[in-house]
Amino acid sequence: MQTLRRYFYLCSLVLSGSCLVLMALLILAQIGARSFGVVIPSSEDFAGWLLSATVFFGLAYTFNSGGHIRVTILLTRLGSVKRGYIEQFNVTAALFISGYMMFYCLYTLYESYDYGDVTDTYLVLPLWIVQMPMALGTLFLFIAVFDSFCTALSGRAPNYIAHEESLGNQE
């Protein structure tokens, strides 16, 4: 099970990094093409969509590795029992919020597919293709939060807490 989790978070990281590399290559190609007087159609649009994909694909890995910003000044001053309750409340709230976000991203994707919506750019694409990385990224985030929720319910510290504590010990 640990191997599956590791590959899941690694997949999130690789997808995010790949989109970032593709975006950089597209921008470099556009810069090179402009020096020869050639314009790559809708390159700005694709760069924006790749940026969105980079962010949303990276959410799950970032959450699991403790990279999201958390205000821990109060939590570090609580006892371990009180902190456990507060952490359980926080991860439960995160589960509902990420579930809500995932549901509506997937619903928007479905509606775009169902209605046949297209982008309003120079190159017309089905809108659901553009929305797919955001929907998958929120699904990945929900799975990551659910994983942390189950870990917290079992009485163990989720990965993001262990990472925070390791950072605190280095200072």
Secondary structure, 3 states (H helix, E strand, C coil): CHHHHHHHHHHHHHHHHHHHHHHHHHHHHHHHHHHCCCCCCCHHHHHHHHHHHHHHHHHHHHHHCCCCCCCCCCHHHCCHHHHHHHHHHHHHHHHHHHHHHHHHHHHHHHHHHHHCCECCCCCCCEHHHHHHHHHHHHHHHHHHHHHHHHHHHCCCCCHHHHHHHHHHHHC
